[in-house]
Amino acid sequence: MIGSVSIDYSLPILWHCWQRFIQGKKRTAELEHFRYHLEENLKILEQELQHQIYKHGVYRSFSINDTKRRDIAVASIKDRFAHRLLYEYLVPIYDKTFIYDAWSCRKGKGLLGAIERTQYFLTQNRNGYFWRGDIRKFFDSVDQKTLLEIITRRTEDPNALWLLEEVIASYQGNKATGCRERERERERERERERERLVLGRGIAIGNVSSQIFANIYMNEFDRYAVHTLRVKHYLRYGDDFMIFTDDHDTAVECREHSEAFLDEKLSLHLHSRNDVIFPCKKGAKFLGCMLYSHKRYLQKRIWNRSLGRVNRHNIASYNGLIHAHEDRDSVRYFDWHIFNVFNE
């Protein structure tokens, strides 16, 4: 069913998006400069959006090593604001179409909920098997043309579609821009090519729009697993998913059908290292935890990282992580470690 909801670029809506955008944001020079000229910036953006002359700028890229290397692409404040506008527009249209067991980047869901749901499925399938899989280089592999085609099934508002194409096509797997001159040169190159947007591959990690784009894209596989394969139990967090079956052969069959679907329909490929079929009674490594039907604990790499990285600024996050997943003795050890760190 195609939605009839039209996107609104009026100042009140932009102001509402601004309030949502700045929640939890660190005070940077770029943010403060945009805020200082907020009224003028919002009026300019309103005109650009309403007349469809808005052009997305280049991304500033950097890498982080958080269990594995991740390339983060950050847009300018103005462009991130456009991403927020699309996010606020798309979520009410699409969230109600997602399956219950899609747990990432959704209100009322989250990582802890996904972990507890996995434990419930392990309990329900004590004598069965699970297939755990994830997508190799998911964010870099998303086919932008396919993504846009999926989105147009539920909205045909031309005022929204042109901005969606502008934002989706803005990311072309950018490499890190090491200096301002390179950014200006890339901007000049983009300006010369603006008359012809080219849809390629990838959505940028680090932008709020990528959260809803990822869920919209993977929702195709979610619905295939639940409604076509009719698996016993299924859940997904980001691009990590688990399928539960009564026996090993059914799990293998599900993997074969799923691999073909992901390749043919979404141009995605499974990560061979994380592609495993295992008896539920032996527990499952999933989302950084070792999970059993009756208990769970953090994987060793997550535990060691928590001990090494905890400080006065992130103690609340790591304290919540440890207390949610570890036994009493481990919690006591962590609390003693924090005491020693803070009293050195």
C-alpha positions in Angstrom: 0.0 0.0 0.0 1.4 3.4 -1.0 1.4 6.0 1.6 -0.3 9.4 1.0 1.8 11.2 3.7 3.5 14.3 2.3 6.7 15.6 3.7 6.5 19.1 5.4 9.4 21.6 5.0 7.7 24.4 6.9 9.6 26.3 9.6 7.6 24.8 12.5 8.6 21.3 11.3 12.2 22.3 10.9 12.2 23.8 14.4 10.8 20.5 15.8 13.5 18.6 14.0 16.1 20.9 15.3 14.9 20.2 18.9 15.2 16.5 18.2 18.5 16.9 16.4 20.4 18.6 19.3 19.3 16.2 22.0 22.5 14.6 23.4 24.8 16.4 20.9 28.2 17.5 22.1 28.9 21.2 21.9 31.3 21.6 19.0 32.4 24.7 17.2 30.4 23.8 14.1 27.2 23.1 16.1 27.5 26.4 18.1 28.1 28.4 14.9 25.0 26.9 13.3 23.0 27.6 16.5 24.3 31.2 16.6 22.8 31.8 13.2 19.9 29.4 13.7 17.0 31.5 12.5 18.8 32.4 9.3 20.0 28.9 8.7 16.5 27.4 9.1 15.0 30.0 6.7 17.7 29.2 4.1 17.2 25.5 4.5 13.4 25.9 4.2 13.8 27.8 0.9 16.3 25.2 -0.5 14.0 22.3 0.4 10.8 23.9 -0.8 12.4 24.9 -4.2 14.3 21.6 -4.4 17.7 23.3 -4.8 19.3 21.8 -1.6 22.6 20.0 -2.4 24.2 17.6 0.0 27.9 18.4 0.8 30.8 16.0 1.3 31.4 13.8 4.3 34.2 14.0 6.8 35.4 10.5 7.4 37.4 8.8 10.1 38.0 5.3 11.4 37.4 3.6 14.8 38.5 0.2 16.0 35.8 -1.2 18.2 36.3 -5.0 18.0 36.7 -4.3 14.3 37.6 -1.4 12.0 34.7 0.8 11.1 34.8 3.7 8.7 32.5 6.5 10.0 31.3 9.2 7.6 29.9 12.4 9.2 28.0 15.0 7.3 27.9 18.7 8.1 25.4 20.1 10.6 23.2 21.3 7.8 23.3 18.0 6.0 22.7 16.0 9.2 19.7 18.2 9.8 18.3 17.1 6.5 19.0 13.5 7.5 17.0 14.0 10.7 14.2 15.5 8.7 14.0 12.3 6.6 14.3 10.1 9.6 11.3 11.9 11.3 9.3 11.5 8.0 10.1 7.8 7.4 9.8 6.3 10.9 6.0 6.7 11.2 5.5 5.3 7.8 7.8 2.3 8.1 8.1 1.3 11.7 4.6 -0.2 11.8 5.6 -2.5 8.8 8.6 -4.0 10.6 8.3 -7.4 12.3 8.2 -7.5 16.1 11.6 -9.1 16.3 13.5 -6.4 14.5 15.3 -5.0 17.6 17.8 -2.3 16.4 17.2 1.5 16.4 13.5 1.3 17.3 11.6 2.9 20.1 11.0 0.4 22.9 13.5 -2.1 21.5 17.3 -2.2 21.8 20.3 -4.4 22.5 19.2 -5.7 25.9 15.8 -6.6 24.6 17.3 -8.5 21.7 19.6 -10.4 24.1 16.7 -11.3 26.4 14.6 -12.3 23.4 17.4 -14.6 22.2 17.5 -16.3 25.6 13.8 -16.8 25.4 14.1 -18.5 22.0 16.9 -20.7 23.3 14.6 -21.8 26.1 11.8 -22.5 23.7 14.1 -24.6 21.4 16.2 -26.5 23.9 16.4 -29.6 21.6 16.5 -27.6 18.4 19.2 -25.8 16.4 19.9 -22.2 15.5 21.5 -20.6 12.5 23.4 -17.4 13.3 24.4 -15.1 10.5 25.4 -11.6 9.6 26.0 -9.6 6.5 29.6 -9.0 5.2 30.3 -5.2 5.1 26.5 -4.5 5.3 26.6 -0.6 5.2 29.0 -0.6 2.3 27.0 -3.2 0.4 23.5 -1.6 0.4 22.4 -1.1 -3.2 21.2 2.5 -3.3 18.9 1.9 -6.3 17.2 -1.0 -4.6 16.8 0.9 -1.4 15.1 3.8 -3.2 12.8 1.3 -5.0 11.8 -0.3 -1.7 11.0 3.2 -0.2 8.9 4.2 -3.2 6.5 1.3 -2.5 5.1 3.2 0.4 5.5 6.8 -0.5 5.1 8.5 -3.9 5.4 12.1 -2.6 7.7 13.8 -5.1 8.8 16.3 -2.5 10.1 13.5 -0.4 11.6 11.4 -3.1 13.9 14.0 -4.6 15.4 14.6 -1.1 15.7 10.9 -0.5 17.6 10.4 -3.7 19.8 13.4 -2.9 20.7 12.1 0.5 21.1 8.4 -0.5 23.3 9.2 -3.5 25.4 11.6 -1.5 27.4 8.8 -0.1 29.7 7.0 -2.5 32.0 5.2 -0.1 33.9 8.3 0.7 37.5 7.9 1.8 38.8 10.1 4.6 39.2 13.7 3.7 42.5 14.7 5.4 42.3 18.5 5.0 40.0 21.3 4.1 41.5 21.8 0.6 40.6 18.2 -0.3 37.1 18.8 0.9 36.8 21.9 -1.2 38.1 20.1 -4.2 35.7 17.2 -3.7 32.9 19.8 -3.3 33.9 21.4 -6.6 33.9 18.0 -8.3 30.4 17.3 -6.9 29.1 20.6 -8.1 30.2 19.7 -11.7 28.4 16.4 -11.5 25.2 17.6 -9.7 23.1 17.5 -12.8 23.4 13.7 -12.9 23.0 11.9 -9.6 24.5 8.4 -9.8 23.1 5.8 -7.4 25.8 3.4 -6.3 26.4 1.4 -3.1 26.6 2.1 0.6 24.9 4.1 3.3 27.1 6.1 5.7 27.7 4.8 9.2 27.3 7.7 11.6 24.1 9.3 10.3 20.6 9.0 11.8 19.1 8.4 8.4 21.2 5.2 8.0 19.4 3.7 11.0 16.0 3.8 9.3 17.5 3.0 5.8 19.1 -0.2 7.3 15.9 -1.3 8.9 13.9 -0.6 5.7 16.4 -2.6 3.6 16.7 -5.6 6.0 12.9 -5.6 6.5 12.8 -7.4 3.1 14.8 -10.3 4.5 12.9 -10.2 7.8 9.6 -10.7 6.1 11.0 -13.4 3.8 12.3 -15.3 6.8 9.0 -15.0 8.7 6.4 -15.2 6.0 8.1 -17.3 3.2 10.4 -19.6 5.0 8.0 -19.7 8.0 10.8 -20.4 10.4 10.0 -21.3 14.0 11.6 -18.3 15.5 13.6 -15.4 14.0 15.1 -12.2 15.3 17.5 -9.5 14.0 19.6 -6.7 15.5 21.3 -4.5 12.8 22.6 -7.0 10.3 23.0 -9.8 12.8 20.2 -12.3 12.9 19.3 -15.8 14.2 16.9 -18.4 12.9 15.7 -21.2 15.2 14.6 -24.6 13.8 13.7 -28.1 15.1 16.6 -29.9 13.4 19.9 -29.4 11.7 18.7 -30.2 8.2 16.0 -27.5 8.4 18.6 -25.0 9.5 20.8 -25.8 6.6 17.9 -25.5 4.2 17.0 -22.1 5.6 20.6 -21.0 5.2 20.6 -22.0 1.5 17.3 -20.3 0.7 18.3 -17.2 2.6 21.7 -16.9 1.0 20.1 -17.0 -2.5 17.4 -14.4 -1.5 20.0 -12.0 0.0 22.2 -12.2 -3.1 19.4 -12.0 -5.7 17.1 -9.5 -4.1 19.4 -7.3 -2.0 22.9 -7.9 -3.4 24.1 -8.8 0.1 26.5 -11.6 1.1 26.9 -13.6 4.3 29.9 -13.2 6.5 31.5 -16.7 6.4 33.2 -16.4 9.8 30.0 -15.7 11.6 27.9 -18.2 9.6 27.3 -21.1 12.1 24.6 -23.7 12.8 24.7 -25.1 16.4 22.5 -26.9 18.9 20.6 -24.6 21.1 21.5 -26.5 24.3 25.1 -25.6 23.9 24.4 -21.8 23.9 25.0 -19.1 21.4 27.6 -16.3 20.9 25.5 -13.4 19.9 25.6 -9.6 20.2 28.8 -9.7 22.3 27.4 -12.2 24.8 27.6 -15.9 25.5 23.9 -16.8 25.9 22.2 -19.8 27.5 18.6 -20.4 28.3 19.2 -19.8 32.0 22.2 -17.4 32.1 24.4 -15.1 30.1 27.7 -13.4 30.3 29.9 -11.0 28.2 32.3 -12.5 25.7 35.9 -12.2 26.9 36.8 -9.6 24.4 33.9 -7.3 25.5 34.8 -7.9 29.2 38.4 -7.0 28.6 37.5 -4.0 26.6 35.2 -2.8 29.4 38.0 -3.1 32.0 40.4 -1.3 29.7 38.2 1.6 28.6 36.1 2.5 31.6 36.7 6.0 32.9 34.9 8.8 34.7 33.1 9.9 31.5 31.7 6.5 30.4 31.3 4.7 33.8 27.5 4.8 33.6 27.4 3.0 30.3 29.9 0.3 31.2 28.5 -0.1 34.7 25.0 -0.8 33.2 26.6 -3.2 30.7 28.3 -5.3 33.4 25.4 -5.3 35.8 23.0 -6.3 33.1 25.0 -9.4 31.9 27.4 -10.6 34.6 27.1 -12.7 37.7 27.5 -11.3 41.2 31.2 -12.2 41.5 32.0 -10.5 38.2 30.1 -7.4 39.2 32.0 -7.2 42.5 35.3 -7.5 40.6 34.3 -4.8 38.2 33.2 -2.5 41.0 36.6 -3.1 42.8 38.4 -2.4 39.5 36.6 1.0 39.2 37.5 1.8 42.8 41.2 1.2 42.1 41.1 3.1 38.8 39.5 6.2 40.3 41.8 6.2 43.3 45.1 5.9 41.5 
